[in-house]
Amino acid sequence: MSPYPTIRTLRRAVAAVGGTALLAAGLTGLSAVTAHAATSQAVTGGSGASLPYVEVQAESSATNGTIIGPSYTQGQLADEASGRKAVTLQGSGAYVTFTTPVATNSIDFRYSIPDTSSGSVYTAPLSLYVNGSKQTDFSLTNAYSWYYGSYPFTNTPGSGNPHHFYDETHRLFTTTYPAGTTFKLQVDSGDTASSYTIDLADFEDVAAPLTQTSGSVSVTSKGADPTGATDSTSAFNAAISAAGSGGTVWIPQGTYNVPGHIAVNNVTVEGAGMWYSTVAGAAPGFYGNSAPNPSTNVHLSNFAISGNVQQRDDSAQVNGIGGALSNSSVSNIWIAHMKVGAWMDGPMTGLTFSGMRIRDTTADGINLHGGVTSSTITNSDIRNTGDDGIALWADSGIGADSQDTISNNTVQLQQLANGIAGYGGNNNSITGNRVVDTGITQGGGIQVGQRFSSTPVGLYTISNNTLIRDGSLDPNWQFGVGALWFDGSQGTIAGPINVSNTLIQQSPYEAIQWVEGTINGVNLNDVSIQGTGTFALQEQTGGTASATNLTATGVAQANEGNAPSYSCEGTAFAITDNGGNSGFSPTQCNGDNPAPVYPPYPTGTPSTSPSASSSASTTPSPTSTGGTSPTATNLALKAPITASSNTQNYLAANAADGNTGTYWESTNGSWPATLTVDLGATHSLSSVVVDLPPSSAWQTRTQTFSVLGSSNDSTWTTLAASAARTFNPSTGNTVTVNLPSGTSERYVELDFTANSVQNGAQVSEFEVMGH
């Protein structure tokens, strides 16, 4: 959500958290453990919104392109794709063919084309064939993708940390095609992008346009231009004035240029449908009055809002819906390319969002900010937002969000923060939602927290939800964020937070997490965890919880009895076992938080689950215990790492975070520059891999460096002599330096003396391969 302090600012060391514990597998440290009979019921989770379209994955379609993924590392195209897989088309003749499973007269597809070296905007055509017949080309753009640097991000490739790669485009046909029709996206000779990555396509049989309501005032009767050639702002305002108090304004089919806000109060504004009537411009929006005197009786429906917001600016009011609206409704509106789909500033009451389709924003999807009560967000589809998909932010400076409901929504591919979040507030419910591939960085699926200067967390009901592949490695905390997680960083949470009938599948890291402060009253009832990259439950707080009929299968670290985890020493957290719990073993905690290993997932989980073998390219393989040679792994991943100097926020830790999009850079002109990693113990080493960000925005360069090794961080041996080594983005921007046979060290250091492009050393990943 925006604007607010974010998890990026919570750079608290794990050691600073009051009472750190991890349930690697098992309900350890139980207080008042009593065997209670528990009546189990089948866990079904939630199905999300009732969507009018069918989503088809590119990687499951016919293609001669390259299937990428799965990936769970930020900065990779596959990591931001649905199911963490996509298809890259490169070169004339490359194609992906979608076969529609339903009758359709439309297509919407999600894509990424490469950025330019300067971040400048360009367009590139891509050819479409329907049943082999050539159609008008699509025109794709990089304008609304490719963000860089640190929060709130820029469009400048030199800032590093590339992310938010995808955008969408759609088309309505004049013909309805039957199920089984083929839609081929193909690179023809005139299609000029260097590559095209296709994630998915949606097929919908769009209904005929709606007709004008009797007695309404059409914006075209007041001079609005349906071609979008001229500014229609004054015509919209004139139609609202003519409709009068409680009247209705009609937006006929067409695209209307409205560069800024339209003020609404006690009026209905409706269009012919979200595929037919579009309000477009630099930053179009419909805004209610400012609180404490909100607009009332406003009803907006059946049109699209399409902006041109290309960069996040938290000081700018460039949202699709805004202000304060009481006793009002917003329904069936498609919002894209805005900062936030809808940012509502309370106090206000009685607002309902339904049937929303929000895509490709720079910040949140919908945020109810401060004192918003008795309001509902339901049956809406929110995808590829730059921050929380849906958030209740009970800002203590305004008041508690209460009696609010977030129900039956599909929330997908949030690039930052969470799919659904409740920051403070009380007596709110989150129910029936489907939250998929969210929290690509610094967030998870569903989160409730005492954060961002919120009012205290009271009663939350979290029921009938499904969470799939939600959560990420937080680059500042350097541990995973759970699919379902709770944070008490700014005050003790009393709750209760009642979680029931919740299905958690394929979590990249832990499934459920408690972190920071003291968190009480989390009650887990009928929860099924099906596959996690690390742990079923991860405690890093003091507090209390209860578990009834909580089952876990496919828990990666439980399958390795000696897998490391956070220390349980000093924990003040206790879970009451109410019976019916299973799938947690062993019961001890030990070591440090491991990288995820992505086990095979159990039968019944989504068909896009990664297998252990298919994940081998993105995660270290366990050391062999048989008679063959151990598999070399990156021993430096998340290990302690230091540098002789750094520029701005390009810290040494960036070179060991598993993310090639972040990097370390030494102080300008300070040579020699060193980067040193402590492997924690002496290991047999085979090679060193030095990476730079793989983006084409990084020009080819040479860096001159040597590789040193030490067993005591005092006496150093040269393992590889100083040499000028070439980093070329067209070949991955990576250099491998083989080490002498028999090398065995604990500390490894890179010693830089030159860089042909930048007057400082640069490393995105420092990998030390060994066992």
VOBAPA-96923 format. One record per residue (C-alpha): residue in three letters; x, y, z. Coordinates in steps of 0.001 Angstrom, whole numbers, plus 500000, padded with zeros to 6 digits. Each point is the difference from the previous one (the first is absolute). Layout:
REM residues N
  type       x       y       z
   Ala       X       Y       Z
...
END
This chain:
REM residues 771
  type       x       y       z
   Met  500000  500000  500000
   Ser  501125  503599  499624
   Pro  501066  502237  501506
   Tyr  501235  498322  503187
   Pro  503092  498578  501630
   Thr  500555  496555  498579
   Ile  501661  496751  500938
   Arg  503024  501353  498156
   Thr  500574  502356  502922
   Leu  499876  497233  502601
   Arg  503669  499092  499844
   Arg  499966  498336  503380
   Ala  502428  497205  500635
   Val  498463  496714  500997
   Ala  501892  500211  503252
   Ala  498099  503165  500875
   Val  496641  498246  499855
   Gly  498677  499207  503449
   Gly  500113  496231  500330
   Thr  500836  498260  496738
   Ala  498727  496518  499306
   Leu  499306  497792  497060
   Leu  497777  496976  499786
   Ala  502065  498129  497455
   Ala  497293  497375  500147
   Gly  497944  499245  503038
   Leu  498142  501834  502707
   Thr  502993  500561  502270
   Gly  499966  501883  503276
   Leu  496268  499485  500476
   Ser  498388  501632  503010
   Ala  497103  498345  501776
   Val  500126  497082  497606
   Thr  496761  498127  500388
   Ala  498747  497205  497793
   His  496665  501212  498679
   Ala  497788  498090  497654
   Ala  499859  501947  496756
   Thr  497339  499598  497371
   Ser  501771  500241  496646
   Gln  498385  501246  496818
   Ala  501279  500039  496454
   Val  502038  503126  499284
   Thr  498767  501519  496749
   Gly  501374  503533  500207
   Gly  498465  502696  497811
   Ser  499311  500220  496273
   Gly  500372  503781  499668
   Ala  498055  502152  497560
   Ser  497501  498672  497499
   Leu  501973  501006  496919
   Pro  498409  500454  496554
   Tyr  503157  498778  498245
   Val  502177  496878  499894
   Glu  503727  500378  500599
   Val  502343  497871  497843
   Gln  503704  499702  500805
   Ala  502581  500505  497243
   Glu  502272  497233  501302
   Ser  497097  497529  499682
   Ser  499318  501017  496394
   Ala  501562  498941  496704
   Thr  503251  501896  499440
   Asn  503417  499832  498402
   Gly  501211  502682  502393
   Thr  501972  499540  503202
   Ile  498120  499143  503178
   Ile  501582  501914  502879
   Gly  499730  499161  503692
   Pro  498965  499120  502518
   Ser  501825  502722  501910
   Tyr  499604  501371  503511
   Thr  502751  502625  499721
   Gln  499053  503649  499590
   Gly  501377  501561  496855
   Gln  499196  497008  497790
   Leu  497242  500130  497381
   Ala  498687  496607  501112
   Asp  499693  501105  503627
   Glu  497389  502601  499045
   Ala  498076  497637  497728
   Ser  496817  498141  500882
   Gly  501008  496590  501299
   Arg  503577  501334  499939
   Lys  500324  498890  496355
   Ala  499647  501734  496631
   Val  501080  499661  496352
   Thr  502640  502159  498316
   Leu  499776  500479  496237
   Gln  503155  501090  498225
   Gly  500654  500110  496285
   Ser  497765  499937  496967
   Gly  497551  497096  500055
   Ala  499923  499569  503771
   Tyr  496445  499553  501239
   Val  497658  498922  502748
   Thr  496527  498755  499066
   Phe  497126  500226  502463
   Thr  497025  497739  499392
   Thr  496976  501555  501633
   Pro  497996  497612  502190
   Val  496881  502194  499736
   Ala  498176  502048  497401
   Thr  501594  503433  499878
   Asn  499885  503330  498231
   Ser  502986  501472  501840
   Ile  503565  499415  501090
   Asp  502043  501591  502771
   Phe  503609  498898  500393
   Arg  502831  500753  502405
   Tyr  503421  500690  498515
   Ser  503435  501510  500494
   Ile  502355  501511  497456
   Pro  503559  501084  500866
   Asp  500689  503492  501257
   Thr  502261  502448  498199
   Ser  503445  500827  501371
   Ser  498783  503474  500997
   Gly  496515  498986  501151
   Ser  498407  501951  497156
   Val  496538  498957  498823
   Tyr  499554  498091  496757
   Thr  497427  497796  498295
   Ala  500433  496756  498112
   Pro  497489  498064  497894
   Leu  499127  496338  500561
   Ser  498054  497961  497465
   Leu  496703  498241  500733
   Tyr  498457  497137  498049
   Val  496506  498612  500696
   Asn  499567  496479  498613
   Gly  502992  500763  497779
   Ser  498554  503237  498615
   Lys  502130  503115  500455
   Gln  498405  502757  502089
   Thr  501018  503582  500735
   Asp  503249  500086  501983
   Phe  500033  500788  503680
   Ser  502105  502998  501044
   Leu  501878  499201  503201
   Thr  501880  502458  502206
   Asn  502486  500177  502848
   Ala  498358  503196  501320
   Tyr  498297  498418  503028
   Ser  502633  497466  500991
   Trp  503665  499780  500988
   Tyr  500504  501797  503322
   Tyr  503407  500334  501655
   Gly  501824  500941  503166
   Ser  498549  500210  503486
   Tyr  496561  501100  501183
   Pro  498157  501920  498577
   Phe  501976  498970  496875
   Thr  500967  501679  496747
   Asn  499971  499316  496256
   Thr  503789  500286  499803
   Pro  501777  496737  499119
   Gly  503271  501171  501547
   Ser  498322  499877  503426
   Gly  500121  496202  499969
   Asn  497423  497656  501556
   Pro  497815  499535  496898
   His  496463  498759  500699
   His  496290  500469  499132
   Phe  500625  498600  496523
   Tyr  496500  499295  498686
   Asp  497108  501894  498480
   Glu  496765  498950  498267
   Thr  498188  500814  496794
   His  496544  498969  498813
   Arg  497789  499963  496939
   Leu  496278  499538  499317
   Phe  499175  498229  496728
   Thr  496928  500456  497820
   Thr  499604  496194  499824
   Thr  499301  497482  502738
   Tyr  502318  497009  499529
   Pro  499048  496542  501264
   Ala  501926  497979  502558
   Gly  503026  498391  498348
   Thr  500949  503085  498004
   Thr  503768  500633  499841
   Phe  501490  503413  500765
   Lys  503658  500099  498974
   Leu  502366  502752  501141
   Gln  502956  499838  497617
   Val  503164  501971  499380
   Asp  499981  500931  496315
   Ser  502808  501722  498144
   Gly  498559  503450  500688
   Asp  499614  499464  503745
   Thr  502841  502032  501400
   Ala  500426  499206  503696
   Ser  503091  497914  500730
   Ser  497790  497543  501889
   Tyr  496406  499579  501183
   Thr  499128  498201  503231
   Ile  496384  498811  500192
   Asp  498532  498969  503349
   Leu  496301  499255  499479
   Ala  496905  500854  497999
   Asp  496417  500562  501153
   Phe  497054  499118  497758
   Glu  496551  501465  500628
   Asp  496739  500028  498103
   Val  499201  503652  500621
   Ala  496299  500842  500106
   Ala  498463  502606  497701
   Pro  500330  503612  501129
   Leu  497469  501366  502472
   Thr  497456  502582  498872
   Gln  499456  503460  501395
   Thr  497847  500279  503103
   Ser  496803  501914  499453
   Gly  500236  503542  501308
   Ser  503803  500036  500182
   Val  502176  502768  498545
   Ser  502524  498839  497422
   Val  503446  501572  500143
   Thr  499969  500232  496199
   Ser  496926  502259  500200
   Lys  502254  502451  501823
   Gly  502769  499778  497439
   Ala  502122  497053  501160
   Asp  502158  498535  497210
   Pro  499724  496161  499754
   Thr  503113  499855  497782
   Gly  502227  501324  502772
   Ala  501441  502709  497763
   Thr  498941  502919  502210
   Asp  499721  500589  503740
   Ser  496560  498937  501279
   Thr  500387  501189  503588
   Ser  497640  502978  499688
   Ala  497392  497840  498260
   Phe  500047  497451  502836
   Asn  499635  502757  502572
   Ala  497165  501571  498019
   Ala  498165  496664  499799
   Ile  500334  499514  503771
   Ser  498614  503495  500584
   Ala  497121  499407  497594
   Ala  499111  496650  501591
   Gly  499481  501801  503302
   Ser  499758  498609  503505
   Gly  499448  496234  499865
   Gly  500144  499977  496191
   Thr  501754  497661  497575
   Val  502793  500720  497511
   Trp  500494  497698  497000
   Ile  503361  499229  498324
   Pro  499307  498559  496527
   Gln  502375  497678  498168
   Gly  503304  501700  499233
   Thr  503245  501202  501523
   Tyr  499865  503373  501755
   Asn  503023  502107  500826
   Val  499668  501174  503616
   Pro  503501  500897  501238
   Gly  499125  500544  503681
   His  497348  499691  502698
   Ile  496230  500093  499638
   Ala  498283  501016  503263
   Val  496927  497915  500884
   Asn  497323  500361  502693
   Asn  496443  498642  500073
   Val  500209  498807  496410
   Thr  500038  496782  497969
   Val  502530  499673  497178
   Glu  499649  496940  497795
   Gly  501358  498768  496683
   Ala  499284  497405  497328
   Gly  502406  497525  501609
   Met  503673  499760  500949
   Trp  500887  498803  496476
   Tyr  498070  502803  498304
   Ser  500157  503298  501916
   Thr  503473  501213  500998
   Val  501072  503109  501862
   Ala  503666  500500  499112
   Gly  502692  502624  500494
   Ala  503109  500842  501933
   Ala  498366  499258  503360
   Pro  496195  499817  499766
   Gly  498071  499399  503205
   Phe  496610  500345  501699
   Tyr  500335  501600  503433
   Gly  497608  500590  502851
   Asn  500206  502923  502403
   Ser  502676  500045  502668
   Ala  499162  498660  503452
   Pro  498555  500882  502451
   Asn  497296  501016  497509
   Pro  499982  497043  497598
   Ser  497965  499810  496860
   Thr  496924  497783  500313
   Asn  497739  498017  497703
   Val  502638  499644  497261
   His  499687  497000  497676
   Leu  502637  499351  497332
   Ser  499688  497010  497669
   Asn  500743  498309  496679
   Phe  502900  501894  498494
   Ala  503798  499971  499942
   Ile  502553  502450  501363
   Ser  503290  499869  498118
   Gly  502802  502281  501137
   Asn  503548  500744  498957
   Val  501784  499773  503363
   Gln  503458  498614  499324
   Gln  501798  500627  503297
   Arg  498998  499897  503646
   Asp  499720  503407  501646
   Asp  498444  499756  503449
   Ser  499349  503745  500129
   Ala  497823  499909  496871
   Gln  496217  499467  500066
   Val  499848  497867  496860
   Asn  497598  497239  501011
   Gly  497026  498593  498103
   Ile  497537  500534  502864
   Gly  500733  502276  502946
   Gly  498827  502328  502719
   Ala  497232  498929  502394
   Leu  496772  498297  498915
   Ser  497350  498982  502545
   Asn  496957  497873  499273
   Ser  501306  499542  496478
   Ser  501007  497259  497545
   Val  502654  499416  497348
   Ser  499379  496987  497771
   Asn  501223  498360  496798
   Ile  502763  502508  499291
   Trp  503293  499050  498350
   Ile  502874  502157  501280
   Ala  503524  499849  498567
   His  503196  502033  499936
   Met  499193  502186  503001
   Lys  501971  500406  503227
   Val  497226  498352  502050
   Gly  496779  498516  498710
   Ala  497978  501469  502886
   Trp  501457  501870  502986
   Met  497221  501035  502390
   Asp  500761  502436  502840
   Gly  497571  499782  502925
   Pro  498206  500504  502220
   Met  497216  498601  497846
   Thr  497534  497118  500104
   Gly  497925  497678  497864
   Leu  502117  499764  496825
   Thr  499872  496858  497836
   Phe  502427  498992  497255
   Ser  498892  497079  497853
   Gly  500917  498477  496659
   Met  503150  502103  499788
   Arg  502824  499134  497579
   Ile  503179  501793  501098
   Arg  503258  499429  498125
   Asp  503538  501339  499715
   Thr  500089  502790  502584
   Thr  503147  501517  501458
   Ala  498677  499624  503567
   Asp  496936  498405  501673
   Gly  496904  498527  498422
   Ile  497414  501183  502574
   Asn  500864  501629  503332
   Leu  497418  501028  502621
   His  502013  502525  501985
   Gly  498923  501071  503463
   Gly  496581  499919  501605
   Val  498339  498081  497179
   Thr  497132  498004  501497
   Ser  497297  497558  498898
   Ser  501515  499777  496531
   Thr  500539  497078  497635
   Ile  502419  498976  497246
   Thr  498581  496946  498250
   Asn  500100  497853  496853
   Ser  502838  502021  498511
   Asp  503089  499056  498009
   Ile  503243  501776  500858
   Arg  503242  499116  498174
   Asn  503536  501366  499719
   Thr  499763  502904  502421
   Gly  503175  501727  501142
   Asp  499052  499717  503692
   Asp  497260  498345  502096
   Gly  497183  498582  497915
   Ile  497335  500839  502599
   Ala  500749  501774  503276
   Leu  498182  501273  503058
   Trp  502242  502657  501540
   Ala  498529  501100  503313
   Asp  502173  503099  500289
   Ser  500008  501075  503666
   Gly  500008  503632  498886
   Ile  496571  499482  498422
   Gly  498313  497046  501699
   Ala  499439  496259  499956
   Asp  498759  498127  496975
   Ser  497235  497799  501397
   Gln  497100  497821  498893
   Asp  501681  499713  496601
   Thr  499903  496910  497784
   Ile  502434  498805  497322
   Ser  498209  497074  498380
   Asn  500199  497703  496985
   Asn  502741  501843  498144
   Thr  502757  498642  497758
   Val  503249  501790  500810
   Gln  503054  499120  497941
   Leu  503618  500995  499354
   Gln  500534  502898  502384
   Gln  503532  501215  499324
   Leu  500531  501456  503467
   Ala  498427  499435  503436
   Asn  496910  497780  500316
   Gly  497057  498644  498130
   Ile  497619  501023  502807
   Ala  501011  501935  503117
   Gly  498362  501283  503159
   Tyr  502117  502652  501718
   Gly  498208  500512  503305
   Gly  496235  500279  500350
   Asn  497449  497732  501613
   Asn  497029  497792  499238
   Asn  501037  499554  496381
   Ser  499720  496866  497844
   Ile  502097  498589  497159
   Thr  498112  497079  498536
   Gly  499568  497928  496844
   Asn  503023  501439  498166
   Arg  502500  498350  497670
   Val  503460  501572  500352
   Val  502590  498782  497490
   Asp  503692  500754  499339
   Thr  499959  503082  502214
   Gly  502691  501782  501953
   Ile  502639  499619  497283
   Thr  502157  501978  502408
   Gln  499585  501167  503605
   Gly  496582  498528  500598
   Gly  497765  496967  499972
   Gly  496455  498912  499288
   Ile  497862  501202  502920
   Gln  501445  502116  502817
   Val  498599  501550  503171
   Gly  502290  502347  501886
   Gln  500416  502784  502512
   Arg  501954  502102  497518
   Phe  500212  503384  498282
   Ser  498691  501939  503024
   Ser  496755  498067  499962
   Thr  497314  499720  502638
   Pro  500214  496800  502094
   Val  499217  496680  498343
   Gly  496737  498639  501371
   Leu  497769  497231  498710
   Tyr  500775  498707  496508
   Thr  498198  497089  498382
   Ile  502115  498338  497301
   Ser  498000  497145  498519
   Asn  499544  497927  496854
   Asn  503096  501323  498206
   Thr  502439  498288  497619
   Leu  503620  501181  499845
   Ile  502228  498636  497219
   Arg  503742  500722  499584
   Asp  499789  503065  502231
   Gly  502983  501517  501822
   Ser  503592  500891  499274
   Leu  503494  500493  501359
   Asp  500107  503439  501604
   Pro  503256  501591  498772
   Asn  500404  502104  503139
   Trp  498995  497463  502632
   Gln  501757  497208  498089
   Phe  497393  497425  500906
   Gly  496753  498909  498417
   Val  496603  501664  500280
   Gly  497091  497618  500554
   Ala  496981  499380  497821
   Leu  497919  500895  503088
   Trp  501828  502237  502456
   Phe  499535  502215  503021
   Asp  502178  502949  501079
   Gly  499961  501771  503368
   Ser  502777  502486  499322
   Gln  498169  503042  501428
   Gly  498032  498547  502874
   Thr  498745  496844  501629
   Ile  497263  498341  497996
   Ala  497095  498820  502126
   Gly  497753  498625  497282
   Pro  498328  497640  499877
   Ile  500917  499125  496421
   Asn  497930  496969  499051
   Val  501297  498057  496993
   Ser  497852  497163  498631
   Asn  499561  497819  496899
   Thr  503221  501304  498493
   Leu  501938  498210  497260
   Ile  503680  500960  499644
   Gln  501826  498454  497037
   Gln  503537  500126  498626
   Ser  501307  502770  502260
   Pro  503468  501022  498784
   Tyr  501075  500499  503631
   Glu  498046  499371  503210
   Ala  496248  499498  499885
   Ile  499045  501908  503192
   Gln  502190  502557  501800
   Trp  499973  502143  503124
   Val  502627  502768  499971
   Glu  500909  502961  502249
   Gly  498574  501076  503328
   Thr  497352  497984  501838
   Ile  497085  498385  498192
   Asn  497172  498358  501933
   Gly  496725  498349  499123
   Val  500682  498412  496607
   Asn  497689  496970  499812
   Leu  500650  497571  497145
   Asn  497074  497677  499232
   Asp  499763  497604  497037
   Val  503131  501177  498209
   Ser  501691  497848  497361
   Ile  503615  500726  499039
   Gln  500958  498220  496772
   Gly  503612  500632  499107
   Thr  502424  502590  501370
   Gly  503513  500950  498948
   Thr  501116  500215  503641
   Phe  497720  499566  503030
   Ala  496364  499500  500835
   Leu  500005  502525  502865
   Gln  502657  502611  500763
   Glu  499928  501888  503305
   Gln  502133  503077  500543
   Thr  498022  501685  502778
   Gly  498602  499636  503434
   Gly  496312  499191  500249
   Thr  497365  497289  499900
   Ala  498041  498016  497455
   Ser  497909  496865  499761
   Ala  499803  497288  497341
   Thr  497119  497657  499247
   Asn  499976  497633  497013
   Leu  503097  501570  498479
   Thr  501692  497574  497616
   Ala  503187  500361  497979
   Thr  501426  497942  497153
   Gly  502938  500649  497686
   Val  501845  502099  502597
   Ala  503493  500299  498569
   Gln  502050  500447  503152
   Ala  498022  497374  501904
   Asn  501263  497531  497413
   Glu  503575  500726  501061
   Gly  500380  499295  503710
   Asn  503207  501988  500262
   Ala  498765  502955  497957
   Pro  501062  503280  501668
   Ser  497479  502457  501404
   Tyr  499845  502999  502310
   Ser  500970  499393  503607
   Cys  497090  499358  502358
   Glu  501949  501260  502987
   Gly  498146  502615  502032
   Thr  496662  499596  498291
   Ala  496949  501277  501832
   Phe  497554  498667  497410
   Ala  497582  497197  500842
   Ile  497514  498055  497912
   Thr  497122  498096  501544
   Asp  499409  496663  498296
   Asn  496241  499482  499721
   Gly  500354  496717  498137
   Gly  499789  498756  496447
   Asn  503430  501378  499037
   Ser  502371  497930  497873
   Gly  502975  500027  497682
   Phe  502525  501782  502212
   Ser  503317  498281  500654
   Pro  502672  500229  501273
   Thr  499248  502169  503018
   Gln  503327  501746  500567
   Cys  501297  503327  498723
   Asn  503633  500536  499061
   Gly  502399  502143  498007
   Asp  499178  502819  497553
   Asn  497153  500543  497595
   Pro  500703  497906  496885
   Ala  499349  500698  496372
   Pro  496847  498345  498670
   Val  500474  496601  498404
   Tyr  496631  499702  498197
   Pro  499013  496372  500538
   Pro  497621  498084  497755
   Tyr  496518  501179  500926
   Pro  497237  497610  501055
   Thr  497242  498709  497793
   Gly  497117  502404  499739
   Thr  501974  503241  499865
   Pro  499836  502217  496886
   Ser  501409  498503  496843
   Thr  502595  502747  499691
   Ser  501895  498822  503091
   Pro  503757  499918  499483
   Ser  501720  496700  500544
   Ala  503276  499527  501825
   Ser  501811  499312  496758
   Ser  498508  502946  498113
   Ser  501080  502357  502783
   Ala  503589  498861  499938
   Ser  501107  502976  497953
   Thr  498729  502526  502530
   Thr  500733  498349  503347
   Pro  503007  498120  501361
   Ser  499795  496227  499888
   Pro  500435  498121  503275
   Thr  503441  498501  500468
   Ser  500139  496414  498813
   Thr  500200  497343  502685
   Gly  500691  497112  497622
   Gly  503162  498799  498335
   Thr  500094  502690  497320
   Ser  501778  503323  500350
   Pro  498065  502672  501907
   Thr  498235  502577  497873
   Ala  501647  503409  500112
   Thr  497729  502678  501449
   Asn  500282  503733  500544
   Leu  501382  500124  503545
   Ala  499963  503810  500023
   Leu  496226  500338  499598
   Lys  498765  502122  502946
   Ala  503347  499547  501778
   Pro  501575  502922  501938
   Ile  501682  502292  497492
   Thr  501989  503228  500419
   Ala  501587  502564  497695
   Ser  502773  502544  500239
   Ser  497478  502720  499052
   Asn  496654  500534  498292
   Thr  498185  502701  498042
   Gln  496588  501192  501253
   Asn  497761  496984  500677
   Tyr  501936  497580  497790
   Leu  501010  497879  502975
   Ala  502179  496928  500278
   Ala  496972  497927  501060
   Asn  498526  500504  496511
   Ala  502751  497724  498656
   Ala  498831  497010  502053
   Asp  496214  500359  499907
   Gly  499320  497629  497101
   Asn  498659  502861  497878
   Thr  502015  501032  496936
   Gly  497889  503148  499745
   Thr  501627  501531  503111
   Tyr  503709  500764  500164
   Trp  502917  501289  502073
   Glu  502059  502926  498796
   Ser  503123  501350  501687
   Thr  500672  503682  500654
   Asn  500876  501917  496853
   Gly  503767  500045  499454
   Ser  500817  497982  503115
   Trp  502431  497329  498777
   Pro  500695  497258  500815
   Ala  496457  498967  500906
   Thr  499351  496719  501785
   Leu  496959  497783  500527
   Thr  500390  497268  502612
   Val  497668  497130  500891
   Asp  500142  497801  503121
   Leu  498819  496474  499159
   Gly  499646  499174  503708
   Ala  502333  497002  499849
   Thr  502774  498659  497819
   His  498657  498527  496760
   Ser  501426  498304  496946
   Leu  499667  502557  497193
   Ser  499900  499546  496224
   Ser  499282  503415  498457
   Val  498842  503565  500500
   Val  497202  501513  497893
   Val  499734  503792  499811
   Asp  496775  501438  498546
   Leu  498758  503392  498891
   Pro  496306  500748  499307
   Pro  499075  498119  496795
   Ser  497998  502937  498611
   Ser  500989  501229  496531
   Ala  500130  503475  501566
   Trp  503417  499037  501414
   Gln  502597  500530  497311
   Thr  502901  497595  499601
   Arg  502904  500743  502349
   Thr  503191  498488  501382
   Gln  500820  499858  503696
   Thr  503472  499194  501206
   Phe  500098  497894  503138
   Ser  501729  497143  501800
   Val  498511  497303  502258
   Leu  501479  499451  503463
   Gly  499310  497378  502659
   Ser  500579  499715  503742
   Ser  499271  497584  502813
   Asn  500213  502660  502736
   Asp  499165  503387  498399
   Ser  503595  501021  500648
   Thr  502407  498088  497773
   Trp  498978  500068  496346
   Thr  500976  497874  497002
   Thr  499519  500952  496360
   Leu  497630  497460  498442
   Ala  499752  501737  496613
   Ala  502361  502672  498740
   Ser  498825  503494  499144
   Ala  498656  500223  496456
   Ala  497646  502116  497898
   Arg  496788  497974  499678
   Thr  497190  500867  497569
   Phe  496328  500292  501025
   Asn  497661  499905  496994
   Pro  496194  500216  500514
   Ser  499385  498089  496761
   Thr  501622  496946  501623
   Gly  498492  500463  503448
   Asn  502348  502665  501417
   Thr  501818  497335  502003
   Val  503603  498872  500473
   Thr  501113  496646  501416
   Val  503457  499644  501532
   Asn  501109  496415  500600
   Leu  502023  499426  503163
   Pro  503007  497701  500398
   Ser  499225  496374  500750
   Gly  499997  499343  503724
   Thr  499050  503552  500997
   Ser  498523  500005  503513
   Glu  499199  503318  501715
   Arg  497491  501702  502303
   Tyr  500417  503597  498783
   Val  500042  501006  496325
   Glu  500768  503512  498749
   Leu  499793  501827  496688
   Asp  502656  502710  499666
   Phe  499109  502545  497266
   Thr  502367  502555  498477
   Ala  498124  501244  496909
   Asn  496664  500217  498172
   Ser  499942  501148  496373
   Val  496582  501683  500285
   Gln  499469  501077  503606
   Asn  502681  501385  502336
   Gly  499072  497453  502638
   Ala  499624  496239  500345
   Gln  496573  498493  499295
   Val  498622  496551  500903
   Ser  496361  498856  499973
   Glu  500743  496467  501247
   Phe  503216  498585  501483
   Glu  499565  496241  499769
   Val  502505  497634  501594
   Met  499436  496489  498681
   Gly  500983  497042  502121
   His  498806  497469  502566
END
